[in-house]
Amino acid sequence: MNILNDLQQAEKFKMQIAEMLNMQIDEITIRAVDYADFINIDVGKSQYYTVDITKTGKIKKNSLRIHN
């Protein structure tokens, strides 16, 4: 079972990411792919962020990226 399937874990990540971005996050989309786990954070205005997740379920340091 993928660690990102747990809704409580998702809420924990949401809070951590909101702190990293210093903004309110209304919705996150969690995606798991074969080669990596990451969280997609949609902040509107055609922008979103991604963070990478380690196998132990932690956010990888310096993995926060913005996409336009």
N, CA, C, O and CB atoms as a CASP TS submission, in Angstrom:
PFRMAT TS
TARGET T0000
AUTHOR 0000-0000-0000
METHOD Language model
MODEL 1
PARENT N/A
ATOM      1  N   MET     1       0.836  -1.194   0.000  1.00  0.00           N
ATOM      2  CA  MET     1       0.000   0.000   0.000  1.00  0.00           C
ATOM      3  C   MET     1       0.876   1.251   0.000  1.00  0.00           C
ATOM      4  O   MET     1       1.850   1.344   0.747  1.00  0.00           O
ATOM      5  CB  MET     1      -0.949   0.002   1.219  1.00  0.00           C
ATOM      6  N   ASN     2       0.519   2.192  -0.834  1.00  0.00           N
ATOM      7  CA  ASN     2       1.294   3.420  -0.944  1.00  0.00           C
ATOM      8  C   ASN     2       1.021   4.319   0.260  1.00  0.00           C
ATOM      9  O   ASN     2      -0.122   4.458   0.696  1.00  0.00           O
ATOM     10  CB  ASN     2       0.962   4.158  -2.259  1.00  0.00           C
ATOM     11  N   ILE     3       2.073   4.923   0.788  1.00  0.00           N
ATOM     12  CA  ILE     3       1.927   5.786   1.961  1.00  0.00           C
ATOM     13  C   ILE     3       0.995   6.956   1.707  1.00  0.00           C
ATOM     14  O   ILE     3       0.397   7.482   2.646  1.00  0.00           O
ATOM     15  CB  ILE     3       3.275   6.303   2.397  1.00  0.00           C
ATOM     16  N   LEU     4       0.859   7.376   0.450  1.00  0.00           N
ATOM     17  CA  LEU     4       0.068   8.558   0.146  1.00  0.00           C
ATOM     18  C   LEU     4      -1.425   8.254   0.040  1.00  0.00           C
ATOM     19  O   LEU     4      -2.219   9.162  -0.206  1.00  0.00           O
ATOM     20  CB  LEU     4       0.552   9.178  -1.139  1.00  0.00           C
ATOM     21  N   ASN     5      -1.811   7.023   0.217  1.00  0.00           N
ATOM     22  CA  ASN     5      -3.230   6.683   0.173  1.00  0.00           C
ATOM     23  C   ASN     5      -3.930   6.994   1.487  1.00  0.00           C
ATOM     24  O   ASN     5      -5.159   6.954   1.554  1.00  0.00           O
ATOM     25  CB  ASN     5      -3.405   5.218  -0.167  1.00  0.00           C
ATOM     26  N   ASP     6      -3.192   7.293   2.502  1.00  0.00           N
ATOM     27  CA  ASP     6      -3.752   7.541   3.822  1.00  0.00           C
ATOM     28  C   ASP     6      -4.194   9.004   3.932  1.00  0.00           C
ATOM     29  O   ASP     6      -3.367   9.910   3.828  1.00  0.00           O
ATOM     30  CB  ASP     6      -2.723   7.195   4.925  1.00  0.00           C
ATOM     31  N   LEU     7      -5.472   9.232   4.140  1.00  0.00           N
ATOM     32  CA  LEU     7      -5.991  10.604   4.179  1.00  0.00           C
ATOM     33  C   LEU     7      -5.423  11.421   5.337  1.00  0.00           C
ATOM     34  O   LEU     7      -5.214  12.626   5.205  1.00  0.00           O
ATOM     35  CB  LEU     7      -7.500  10.578   4.275  1.00  0.00           C
ATOM     36  N   GLN     8      -5.174  10.763   6.474  1.00  0.00           N
ATOM     37  CA  GLN     8      -4.584  11.499   7.594  1.00  0.00           C
ATOM     38  C   GLN     8      -3.187  11.974   7.235  1.00  0.00           C
ATOM     39  O   GLN     8      -2.784  13.079   7.599  1.00  0.00           O
ATOM     40  CB  GLN     8      -4.541  10.624   8.861  1.00  0.00           C
ATOM     41  N   GLN     9      -2.447  11.133   6.516  1.00  0.00           N
ATOM     42  CA  GLN     9      -1.103  11.514   6.076  1.00  0.00           C
ATOM     43  C   GLN     9      -1.206  12.711   5.127  1.00  0.00           C
ATOM     44  O   GLN     9      -0.379  13.622   5.172  1.00  0.00           O
ATOM     45  CB  GLN     9      -0.379  10.313   5.378  1.00  0.00           C
ATOM     46  N   ALA    10      -2.213  12.699   4.283  1.00  0.00           N
ATOM     47  CA  ALA    10      -2.400  13.803   3.341  1.00  0.00           C
ATOM     48  C   ALA    10      -2.646  15.114   4.078  1.00  0.00           C
ATOM     49  O   ALA    10      -2.098  16.151   3.704  1.00  0.00           O
ATOM     50  CB  ALA    10      -3.566  13.505   2.392  1.00  0.00           C
ATOM     51  N   GLU    11      -3.456  15.071   5.107  1.00  0.00           N
ATOM     52  CA  GLU    11      -3.716  16.285   5.884  1.00  0.00           C
ATOM     53  C   GLU    11      -2.447  16.786   6.558  1.00  0.00           C
ATOM     54  O   GLU    11      -2.219  17.993   6.641  1.00  0.00           O
ATOM     55  CB  GLU    11      -4.800  16.028   6.935  1.00  0.00           C
ATOM     56  N   LYS    12      -1.620  15.862   7.039  1.00  0.00           N
ATOM     57  CA  LYS    12      -0.357  16.242   7.665  1.00  0.00           C
ATOM     58  C   LYS    12       0.541  16.947   6.646  1.00  0.00           C
ATOM     59  O   LYS    12       1.145  17.977   6.946  1.00  0.00           O
ATOM     60  CB  LYS    12       0.358  15.001   8.251  1.00  0.00           C
ATOM     61  N   PHE    13       0.620  16.385   5.451  1.00  0.00           N
ATOM     62  CA  PHE    13       1.423  17.012   4.403  1.00  0.00           C
ATOM     63  C   PHE    13       0.868  18.383   4.051  1.00  0.00           C
ATOM     64  O   PHE    13       1.628  19.330   3.846  1.00  0.00           O
ATOM     65  CB  PHE    13       1.471  16.124   3.153  1.00  0.00           C
ATOM     66  N   LYS    14      -0.437  18.492   3.982  1.00  0.00           N
ATOM     67  CA  LYS    14      -1.067  19.765   3.639  1.00  0.00           C
ATOM     68  C   LYS    14      -0.661  20.845   4.631  1.00  0.00           C
ATOM     69  O   LYS    14      -0.337  21.964   4.233  1.00  0.00           O
ATOM     70  CB  LYS    14      -2.597  19.621   3.607  1.00  0.00           C
ATOM     71  N   MET    15      -0.674  20.521   5.908  1.00  0.00           N
ATOM     72  CA  MET    15      -0.287  21.496   6.931  1.00  0.00           C
ATOM     73  C   MET    15       1.191  21.860   6.813  1.00  0.00           C
ATOM     74  O   MET    15       1.557  23.030   6.928  1.00  0.00           O
ATOM     75  CB  MET    15      -0.583  20.945   8.333  1.00  0.00           C
ATOM     76  N   GLN    16       2.040  20.854   6.584  1.00  0.00           N
ATOM     77  CA  GLN    16       3.480  21.121   6.461  1.00  0.00           C
ATOM     78  C   GLN    16       3.770  22.010   5.254  1.00  0.00           C
ATOM     79  O   GLN    16       4.578  22.936   5.333  1.00  0.00           O
ATOM     80  CB  GLN    16       4.265  19.800   6.343  1.00  0.00           C
ATOM     81  N   ILE    17       3.105  21.721   4.140  1.00  0.00           N
ATOM     82  CA  ILE    17       3.344  22.489   2.920  1.00  0.00           C
ATOM     83  C   ILE    17       2.815  23.908   3.072  1.00  0.00           C
ATOM     84  O   ILE    17       3.450  24.855   2.607  1.00  0.00           O
ATOM     85  CB  ILE    17       2.690  21.804   1.712  1.00  0.00           C
ATOM     86  N   ALA    18       1.666  24.069   3.713  1.00  0.00           N
ATOM     87  CA  ALA    18       1.121  25.406   3.946  1.00  0.00           C
ATOM     88  C   ALA    18       2.110  26.240   4.756  1.00  0.00           C
ATOM     89  O   ALA    18       2.279  27.432   4.497  1.00  0.00           O
ATOM     90  CB  ALA    18      -0.241  25.323   4.677  1.00  0.00           C
ATOM     91  N   GLU    19       2.760  25.617   5.732  1.00  0.00           N
ATOM     92  CA  GLU    19       3.769  26.330   6.519  1.00  0.00           C
ATOM     93  C   GLU    19       4.963  26.704   5.648  1.00  0.00           C
ATOM     94  O   GLU    19       5.486  27.813   5.750  1.00  0.00           O
ATOM     95  CB  GLU    19       4.229  25.473   7.714  1.00  0.00           C
ATOM     96  N   MET    20       5.399  25.768   4.782  1.00  0.00           N
ATOM     97  CA  MET    20       6.536  26.039   3.904  1.00  0.00           C
ATOM     98  C   MET    20       6.240  27.217   2.978  1.00  0.00           C
ATOM     99  O   MET    20       7.109  28.052   2.727  1.00  0.00           O
ATOM    100  CB  MET    20       6.886  24.791   3.079  1.00  0.00           C
ATOM    101  N   LEU    21       5.014  27.275   2.478  1.00  0.00           N
ATOM    102  CA  LEU    21       4.634  28.313   1.520  1.00  0.00           C
ATOM    103  C   LEU    21       4.127  29.578   2.199  1.00  0.00           C
ATOM    104  O   LEU    21       3.980  30.617   1.556  1.00  0.00           O
ATOM    105  CB  LEU    21       3.575  27.786   0.583  1.00  0.00           C
ATOM    106  N   ASN    22       3.861  29.489   3.501  1.00  0.00           N
ATOM    107  CA  ASN    22       3.304  30.596   4.258  1.00  0.00           C
ATOM    108  C   ASN    22       1.997  31.083   3.628  1.00  0.00           C
ATOM    109  O   ASN    22       1.782  32.283   3.456  1.00  0.00           O
ATOM    110  CB  ASN    22       4.316  31.743   4.342  1.00  0.00           C
ATOM    111  N   MET    23       1.134  30.130   3.290  1.00  0.00           N
ATOM    112  CA  MET    23      -0.166  30.483   2.713  1.00  0.00           C
ATOM    113  C   MET    23      -1.180  29.410   3.065  1.00  0.00           C
ATOM    114  O   MET    23      -0.826  28.294   3.445  1.00  0.00           O
ATOM    115  CB  MET    23      -0.067  30.656   1.172  1.00  0.00           C
ATOM    116  N   GLN    24      -2.435  29.768   2.931  1.00  0.00           N
ATOM    117  CA  GLN    24      -3.520  28.829   3.145  1.00  0.00           C
ATOM    118  C   GLN    24      -3.653  27.944   1.914  1.00  0.00           C
ATOM    119  O   GLN    24      -3.674  28.438   0.787  1.00  0.00           O
ATOM    120  CB  GLN    24      -4.847  29.570   3.445  1.00  0.00           C
ATOM    121  N   ILE    25      -3.741  26.652   2.128  1.00  0.00           N
ATOM    122  CA  ILE    25      -3.934  25.721   1.022  1.00  0.00           C
ATOM    123  C   ILE    25      -5.303  25.085   1.187  1.00  0.00           C
ATOM    124  O   ILE    25      -5.588  24.431   2.190  1.00  0.00           O
ATOM    125  CB  ILE    25      -2.806  24.636   0.977  1.00  0.00           C
ATOM    126  N   ASP    26      -6.140  25.288   0.188  1.00  0.00           N
ATOM    127  CA  ASP    26      -7.501  24.746   0.251  1.00  0.00           C
ATOM    128  C   ASP    26      -7.558  23.308  -0.241  1.00  0.00           C
ATOM    129  O   ASP    26      -8.333  22.503   0.273  1.00  0.00           O
ATOM    130  CB  ASP    26      -8.451  25.608  -0.570  1.00  0.00           C
ATOM    131  N   GLU    27      -6.756  22.993  -1.212  1.00  0.00           N
ATOM    132  CA  GLU    27      -6.867  21.672  -1.810  1.00  0.00           C
ATOM    133  C   GLU    27      -5.498  21.191  -2.265  1.00  0.00           C
ATOM    134  O   GLU    27      -4.707  21.960  -2.810  1.00  0.00           O
ATOM    135  CB  GLU    27      -7.851  21.688  -2.989  1.00  0.00           C
ATOM    136  N   ILE    28      -5.228  19.919  -2.037  1.00  0.00           N
ATOM    137  CA  ILE    28      -4.028  19.314  -2.588  1.00  0.00           C
ATOM    138  C   ILE    28      -4.435  18.066  -3.354  1.00  0.00           C
ATOM    139  O   ILE    28      -5.435  17.420  -3.039  1.00  0.00           O
ATOM    140  CB  ILE    28      -2.994  18.979  -1.469  1.00  0.00           C
ATOM    141  N   THR    29      -3.650  17.744  -4.354  1.00  0.00           N
ATOM    142  CA  THR    29      -3.851  16.521  -5.108  1.00  0.00           C
ATOM    143  C   THR    29      -2.627  15.652  -4.883  1.00  0.00           C
ATOM    144  O   THR    29      -1.495  16.084  -5.097  1.00  0.00           O
ATOM    145  CB  THR    29      -4.085  16.807  -6.633  1.00  0.00           C
ATOM    146  N   ILE    30      -2.863  14.440  -4.455  1.00  0.00           N
ATOM    147  CA  ILE    30      -1.750  13.537  -4.213  1.00  0.00           C
ATOM    148  C   ILE    30      -1.666  12.566  -5.367  1.00  0.00           C
ATOM    149  O   ILE    30      -2.651  11.925  -5.735  1.00  0.00           O
ATOM    150  CB  ILE    30      -1.907  12.788  -2.866  1.00  0.00           C
ATOM    151  N   ARG    31      -0.492  12.468  -5.927  1.00  0.00           N
ATOM    152  CA  ARG    31      -0.287  11.568  -7.044  1.00  0.00           C
ATOM    153  C   ARG    31       0.891  10.653  -6.729  1.00  0.00           C
ATOM    154  O   ARG    31       1.913  11.093  -6.204  1.00  0.00           O
ATOM    155  CB  ARG    31      -0.048  12.355  -8.357  1.00  0.00           C
ATOM    156  N   ALA    32       0.734   9.412  -7.050  1.00  0.00           N
ATOM    157  CA  ALA    32       1.828   8.458  -6.891  1.00  0.00           C
ATOM    158  C   ALA    32       2.109   7.870  -8.266  1.00  0.00           C
ATOM    159  O   ALA    32       1.203   7.376  -8.935  1.00  0.00           O
ATOM    160  CB  ALA    32       1.479   7.331  -5.839  1.00  0.00           C
ATOM    161  N   VAL    33       3.343   7.925  -8.674  1.00  0.00           N
ATOM    162  CA  VAL    33       3.734   7.349  -9.954  1.00  0.00           C
ATOM    163  C   VAL    33       4.806   6.300  -9.704  1.00  0.00           C
ATOM    164  O   VAL    33       5.350   6.223  -8.602  1.00  0.00           O
ATOM    165  CB  VAL    33       4.242   8.447 -10.938  1.00  0.00           C
ATOM    166  N   ASP    34       5.113   5.504 -10.700  1.00  0.00           N
ATOM    167  CA  ASP    34       6.012   4.367 -10.518  1.00  0.00           C
ATOM    168  C   ASP    34       7.386   4.762  -9.997  1.00  0.00           C
ATOM    169  O   ASP    34       7.963   4.050  -9.176  1.00  0.00           O
ATOM    170  CB  ASP    34       6.167   3.636 -11.813  1.00  0.00           C
ATOM    171  N   TYR    35       7.911   5.880 -10.462  1.00  0.00           N
ATOM    172  CA  TYR    35       9.287   6.234 -10.139  1.00  0.00           C
ATOM    173  C   TYR    35       9.421   7.240  -9.012  1.00  0.00           C
ATOM    174  O   TYR    35      10.528   7.456  -8.520  1.00  0.00           O
ATOM    175  CB  TYR    35       9.953   6.771 -11.343  1.00  0.00           C
ATOM    176  N   ALA    36       8.330   7.861  -8.586  1.00  0.00           N
ATOM    177  CA  ALA    36       8.432   8.865  -7.515  1.00  0.00           C
ATOM    178  C   ALA    36       7.065   9.135  -6.917  1.00  0.00           C
ATOM    179  O   ALA    36       6.040   8.963  -7.577  1.00  0.00           O
ATOM    180  CB  ALA    36       9.046  10.178  -8.046  1.00  0.00           C
ATOM    181  N   ASP    37       7.059   9.548  -5.697  1.00  0.00           N
ATOM    182  CA  ASP    37       5.839  10.023  -5.053  1.00  0.00           C
ATOM    183  C   ASP    37       5.973  11.524  -4.880  1.00  0.00           C
ATOM    184  O   ASP    37       7.015  12.026  -4.458  1.00  0.00           O
ATOM    185  CB  ASP    37       5.590   9.308  -3.676  1.00  0.00           C
ATOM    186  N   PHE    38       4.910  12.229  -5.209  1.00  0.00           N
ATOM    187  CA  PHE    38       4.960  13.666  -5.002  1.00  0.00           C
ATOM    188  C   PHE    38       3.565  14.189  -4.730  1.00  0.00           C
ATOM    189  O   PHE    38       2.567  13.515  -4.984  1.00  0.00           O
ATOM    190  CB  PHE    38       5.578  14.375  -6.213  1.00  0.00           C
ATOM    191  N   ILE    39       3.517  15.394  -4.213  1.00  0.00           N
ATOM    192  CA  ILE    39       2.252  16.064  -3.946  1.00  0.00           C
ATOM    193  C   ILE    39       2.172  17.280  -4.848  1.00  0.00           C
ATOM    194  O   ILE    39       3.118  18.062  -4.947  1.00  0.00           O
ATOM    195  CB  ILE    39       2.119  16.465  -2.442  1.00  0.00           C
ATOM    196  N   ASN    40       1.047  17.429  -5.496  1.00  0.00           N
ATOM    197  CA  ASN    40       0.776  18.570  -6.354  1.00  0.00           C
ATOM    198  C   ASN    40      -0.132  19.529  -5.579  1.00  0.00           C
ATOM    199  O   ASN    40      -1.205  19.132  -5.126  1.00  0.00           O
ATOM    200  CB  ASN    40       0.118  18.124  -7.712  1.00  0.00           C
ATOM    201  N   ILE    41       0.284  20.767  -5.427  1.00  0.00           N
ATOM    202  CA  ILE    41      -0.477  21.755  -4.662  1.00  0.00           C
ATOM    203  C   ILE    41      -0.962  22.842  -5.612  1.00  0.00           C
ATOM    204  O   ILE    41      -0.169  23.645  -6.103  1.00  0.00           O
ATOM    205  CB  ILE    41       0.385  22.367  -3.513  1.00  0.00           C
ATOM    206  N   ASP    42      -2.254  22.864  -5.866  1.00  0.00           N
ATOM    207  CA  ASP    42      -2.836  23.857  -6.769  1.00  0.00           C
ATOM    208  C   ASP    42      -3.178  25.105  -5.968  1.00  0.00           C
ATOM    209  O   ASP    42      -3.978  25.050  -5.034  1.00  0.00           O
ATOM    210  CB  ASP    42      -4.102  23.295  -7.489  1.00  0.00           C
ATOM    211  N   VAL    43      -2.567  26.233  -6.335  1.00  0.00           N
ATOM    212  CA  VAL    43      -2.826  27.481  -5.626  1.00  0.00           C
ATOM    213  C   VAL    43      -3.586  28.481  -6.492  1.00  0.00           C
ATOM    214  O   VAL    43      -3.670  29.661  -6.154  1.00  0.00           O
ATOM    215  CB  VAL    43      -1.519  28.093  -5.156  1.00  0.00           C
ATOM    216  N   GLY    44      -4.138  28.009  -7.607  1.00  0.00           N
ATOM    217  CA  GLY    44      -4.898  28.883  -8.483  1.00  0.00           C
ATOM    218  C   GLY    44      -3.995  29.707  -9.378  1.00  0.00           C
ATOM    219  O   GLY    44      -2.772  29.584  -9.327  1.00  0.00           O
ATOM    220  N   LYS    45      -4.607  30.551 -10.200  1.00  0.00           N
ATOM    221  CA  LYS    45      -3.875  31.441 -11.103  1.00  0.00           C
ATOM    222  C   LYS    45      -2.907  30.661 -11.995  1.00  0.00           C
ATOM    223  O   LYS    45      -1.835  31.163 -12.333  1.00  0.00           O
ATOM    224  CB  LYS    45      -3.110  32.498 -10.299  1.00  0.00           C
ATOM    225  N   SER    46      -3.277  29.454 -12.372  1.00  0.00           N
ATOM    226  CA  SER    46      -2.445  28.608 -13.240  1.00  0.00           C
ATOM    227  C   SER    46      -1.079  28.289 -12.638  1.00  0.00           C
ATOM    228  O   SER    46      -0.129  28.010 -13.369  1.00  0.00           O
ATOM    229  CB  SER    46      -2.253  29.283 -14.577  1.00  0.00           C
ATOM    230  N   GLN    47      -0.979  28.329 -11.337  1.00  0.00           N
ATOM    231  CA  GLN    47       0.266  27.983 -10.659  1.00  0.00           C
ATOM    232  C   GLN    47       0.039  26.775  -9.770  1.00  0.00           C
ATOM    233  O   GLN    47      -1.037  26.604  -9.197  1.00  0.00           O
ATOM    234  CB  GLN    47       0.798  29.174  -9.832  1.00  0.00           C
ATOM    235  N   TYR    48       1.050  25.949  -9.661  1.00  0.00           N
ATOM    236  CA  TYR    48       0.999  24.893  -8.671  1.00  0.00           C
ATOM    237  C   TYR    48       2.413  24.569  -8.221  1.00  0.00           C
ATOM    238  O   TYR    48       3.386  24.866  -8.914  1.00  0.00           O
ATOM    239  CB  TYR    48       0.295  23.638  -9.231  1.00  0.00           C
ATOM    240  N   TYR    49       2.508  23.966  -7.070  1.00  0.00           N
ATOM    241  CA  TYR    49       3.777  23.561  -6.499  1.00  0.00           C
ATOM    242  C   TYR    49       3.817  22.046  -6.423  1.00  0.00           C
ATOM    243  O   TYR    49       2.780  21.385  -6.364  1.00  0.00           O
ATOM    244  CB  TYR    49       3.991  24.193  -5.105  1.00  0.00           C
ATOM    245  N   THR    50       5.029  21.507  -6.425  1.00  0.00           N
ATOM    246  CA  THR    50       5.171  20.080  -6.133  1.00  0.00           C
ATOM    247  C   THR    50       6.235  19.914  -5.056  1.00  0.00           C
ATOM    248  O   THR    50       7.186  20.692  -4.970  1.00  0.00           O
ATOM    249  CB  THR    50       5.544  19.268  -7.420  1.00  0.00           C
ATOM    250  N   VAL    51       6.054  18.890  -4.242  1.00  0.00           N
ATOM    251  CA  VAL    51       7.089  18.473  -3.300  1.00  0.00           C
ATOM    252  C   VAL    51       7.251  16.967  -3.433  1.00  0.00           C
ATOM    253  O   VAL    51       6.289  16.248  -3.700  1.00  0.00           O
ATOM    254  CB  VAL    51       6.729  18.881  -1.824  1.00  0.00           C
ATOM    255  N   ASP    52       8.467  16.505  -3.245  1.00  0.00           N
ATOM    256  CA  ASP    52       8.750  15.080  -3.312  1.00  0.00           C
ATOM    257  C   ASP    52       8.614  14.455  -1.934  1.00  0.00           C
ATOM    258  O   ASP    52       8.889  15.090  -0.916  1.00  0.00           O
ATOM    259  CB  ASP    52      10.152  14.829  -3.879  1.00  0.00           C
ATOM    260  N   ILE    53       8.186  13.204  -1.922  1.00  0.00           N
ATOM    261  CA  ILE    53       7.979  12.457  -0.691  1.00  0.00           C
ATOM    262  C   ILE    53       8.956  11.288  -0.643  1.00  0.00           C
ATOM    263  O   ILE    53       9.126  10.564  -1.624  1.00  0.00           O
ATOM    264  CB  ILE    53       6.514  11.958  -0.584  1.00  0.00           C
ATOM    265  N   THR    54       9.592  11.117   0.507  1.00  0.00           N
ATOM    266  CA  THR    54      10.517   9.997   0.656  1.00  0.00           C
ATOM    267  C   THR    54       9.745   8.705   0.890  1.00  0.00           C
ATOM    268  O   THR    54       8.540   8.725   1.144  1.00  0.00           O
ATOM    269  CB  THR    54      11.502  10.252   1.814  1.00  0.00           C
ATOM    270  N   LYS    55      10.449   7.591   0.801  1.00  0.00           N
ATOM    271  CA  LYS    55       9.812   6.290   1.033  1.00  0.00           C
ATOM    272  C   LYS    55       9.305   6.155   2.467  1.00  0.00           C
ATOM    273  O   LYS    55       8.397   5.367   2.732  1.00  0.00           O
ATOM    274  CB  LYS    55      10.792   5.160   0.724  1.00  0.00           C
ATOM    275  N   THR    56       9.881   6.912   3.383  1.00  0.00           N
ATOM    276  CA  THR    56       9.443   6.861   4.776  1.00  0.00           C
ATOM    277  C   THR    56       8.310   7.837   5.062  1.00  0.00           C
ATOM    278  O   THR    56       7.863   7.949   6.204  1.00  0.00           O
ATOM    279  CB  THR    56      10.609   7.150   5.696  1.00  0.00           C
ATOM    280  N   GLY    57       7.839   8.547   4.035  1.00  0.00           N
ATOM    281  CA  GLY    57       6.679   9.413   4.202  1.00  0.00           C
ATOM    282  C   GLY    57       6.978  10.815   4.671  1.00  0.00           C
ATOM    283  O   GLY    57       6.117  11.462   5.267  1.00  0.00           O
ATOM    284  N   LYS    58       8.180  11.300   4.415  1.00  0.00           N
ATOM    285  CA  LYS    58       8.543  12.664   4.787  1.00  0.00           C
ATOM    286  C   LYS    58       8.726  13.501   3.522  1.00  0.00           C
ATOM    287  O   LYS    58       9.017  12.968   2.451  1.00  0.00           O
ATOM    288  CB  LYS    58       9.836  12.679   5.652  1.00  0.00           C
ATOM    289  N   ILE    59       8.555  14.803   3.658  1.00  0.00           N
ATOM    290  CA  ILE    59       8.809  15.707   2.530  1.00  0.00           C
ATOM    291  C   ILE    59      10.320  15.837   2.367  1.00  0.00           C
ATOM    292  O   ILE    59      11.034  16.125   3.327  1.00  0.00           O
ATOM    293  CB  ILE    59       8.138  17.118   2.754  1.00  0.00           C
ATOM    294  N   LYS    60      10.802  15.622   1.134  1.00  0.00           N
ATOM    295  CA  LYS    60      12.240  15.749   0.879  1.00  0.00           C
ATOM    296  C   LYS    60      12.659  17.202   1.014  1.00  0.00           C
ATOM    297  O   LYS    60      11.967  18.107   0.547  1.00  0.00           O
ATOM    298  CB  LYS    60      12.607  15.210  -0.524  1.00  0.00           C
ATOM    299  N   LYS    61      13.797  17.414   1.656  1.00  0.00           N
ATOM    300  CA  LYS    61      14.307  18.774   1.817  1.00  0.00           C
ATOM    301  C   LYS    61      14.604  19.379   0.461  1.00  0.00           C
ATOM    302  O   LYS    61      15.074  18.693  -0.447  1.00  0.00           O
ATOM    303  CB  LYS    61      15.568  18.788   2.697  1.00  0.00           C
ATOM    304  N   ASN    62      14.331  20.655   0.327  1.00  0.00           N
ATOM    305  CA  ASN    62      14.616  21.421  -0.888  1.00  0.00           C
ATOM    306  C   ASN    62      13.931  20.865  -2.130  1.00  0.00           C
ATOM    307  O   ASN    62      14.433  21.045  -3.239  1.00  0.00           O
ATOM    308  CB  ASN    62      16.096  21.466  -1.120  1.00  0.00           C
ATOM    309  N   SER    63      12.796  20.193  -1.965  1.00  0.00           N
ATOM    310  CA  SER    63      12.117  19.621  -3.130  1.00  0.00           C
ATOM    311  C   SER    63      10.927  20.451  -3.593  1.00  0.00           C
ATOM    312  O   SER    63      10.263  20.086  -4.564  1.00  0.00           O
ATOM    313  CB  SER    63      11.658  18.224  -2.816  1.00  0.00           C
ATOM    314  N   LEU    64      10.648  21.560  -2.916  1.00  0.00           N
ATOM    315  CA  LEU    64       9.508  22.404  -3.280  1.00  0.00           C
ATOM    316  C   LEU    64       9.802  23.129  -4.595  1.00  0.00           C
ATOM    317  O   LEU    64      10.799  23.841  -4.719  1.00  0.00           O
ATOM    318  CB  LEU    64       9.194  23.429  -2.150  1.00  0.00           C
ATOM    319  N   ARG    65       8.918  22.933  -5.570  1.00  0.00           N
ATOM    320  CA  ARG    65       9.090  23.562  -6.877  1.00  0.00           C
ATOM    321  C   ARG    65       7.793  24.254  -7.285  1.00  0.00           C
ATOM    322  O   ARG    65       6.702  23.766  -6.992  1.00  0.00           O
ATOM    323  CB  ARG    65       9.511  22.515  -7.944  1.00  0.00           C
ATOM    324  N   ILE    66       7.918  25.391  -7.960  1.00  0.00           N
ATOM    325  CA  ILE    66       6.740  26.092  -8.484  1.00  0.00           C
ATOM    326  C   ILE    66       6.667  25.858  -9.987  1.00  0.00           C
ATOM    327  O   ILE    66       7.685  25.808 -10.676  1.00  0.00           O
ATOM    328  CB  ILE    66       6.795  27.627  -8.159  1.00  0.00           C
ATOM    329  N   HIS    67       5.445  25.716 -10.476  1.00  0.00           N
ATOM    330  CA  HIS    67       5.204  25.509 -11.903  1.00  0.00           C
ATOM    331  C   HIS    67       4.163  26.530 -12.352  1.00  0.00           C
ATOM    332  O   HIS    67       3.165  26.755 -11.667  1.00  0.00           O
ATOM    333  CB  HIS    67       4.729  24.037 -12.202  1.00  0.00           C
ATOM    334  N   ASN    68       4.399  27.128 -13.480  1.00  0.00           N
ATOM    335  CA  ASN    68       3.452  28.106 -14.039  1.00  0.00           C
ATOM    336  C   ASN    68       2.747  27.516 -15.241  1.00  0.00           C
ATOM    337  O   ASN    68       1.910  28.180 -15.854  1.00  0.00           O
ATOM    338  CB  ASN    68       4.172  29.415 -14.435  1.00  0.00           C
TER
END
